[in-house]
Amino acid sequence: MSSAPATTKDGLHPRNRFRTRYDFPRLVSSHPTLGRFVKDNGHGELSIDYADPQAVKALNAALLKDAYGLAHWDLPPGFLCPPIPGRSDYIHHLADLIGERRGPAVRVLDVGTGANCIYPLIGASEYGWSFVGAEVDSAALRWAKRQATANASVAGLIECRQQTSAAQCFKGIIKAGERFDLTMCNPPFHASAAEAAAGTRRKVGNLGGKQTGTLNFAGKAGELWCEGGELAFIRRMIAESVDYALNVGWFTTLVSKSEHLPKLEKALRQAKAAEVRVLEMAQGQKKSRALAWRFERS
């Protein structure tokens, strides 16, 4: 049975720590809870059932501890459990956008940081950046604060702030005169709870998971869906960003559907953005992208 990393995961950023196949024996030695989920995948290799949310959560905890020494990461039931390699890729592409600058002088706002607090944890660990994580859900905010303060190596680099309006991204979070080098966001992709549930069932089916009465992948309404879906959400973000042009270097957000880009680029032209970039990302056959824009500063 083979267990050592052998192949590179195509498409991931060259600095991504998760480009090679997972060394499960090493991960289990670092995080023993993972051990009960690791099995032969039928092809003579060790793996987990990626349709099992408990297995994915244990894998995430092991990856964060092994790669960054973050020994305290967990999630309450029902909250979104993020894939670590893809989340890490977004961070690395943002680093490229600002010339790989490192250290706490680089300030980043994570819009909708979630209970997992994954972007601040990775960004603070990889580059030493300072983060503000904004979150509208009070329970998610409490967990995000717990993730940050429980890990001493990043505790001083992450601040979590309550967003009081689900309709706003920056207002109520960015203070007068406050400056951020970057904003980032993983917006809710779906337009309704039913659409989100259907997407989850497709994902589970693609992974070979059993269809049950409960969803195998978690996520609250604000994490998975909002009225109008990601197109409406990002349009609101673009409109609001105009008022914070002097506070932010680059505004960025993930865009799950490439067909949304022309409409969003039109919205940015109307907002008179000075520069717009599309940061292309990939993991195997899965393609993703981040939209980045900035304004002229007077």
Protein Blocks (a to p, Z undefined) as FASTA:
>chain_A
ZZbdfbdcehiafklmklpccdfklmmmmmmmlmmmgccehlopacddfkbmklmmmmmm
mmmmmmnopabdcddehiacddfklmmmmmmmmmmmnoopacjklccddehkbjnlmmmm
mmmmmnopacddddfblklmmmmmmmmmmmmklmmmpccdddfbfkbfkgokacghiacf
bdcddddfbfbfklmmmmmmmmmmmnopacdfbdfbgcdfklmgcehijmlmmmmmmmmm
mmmmmmpcbdcdddfblklmmmmmmmmmmnopabdcdddddehjbccdddddddddZZ
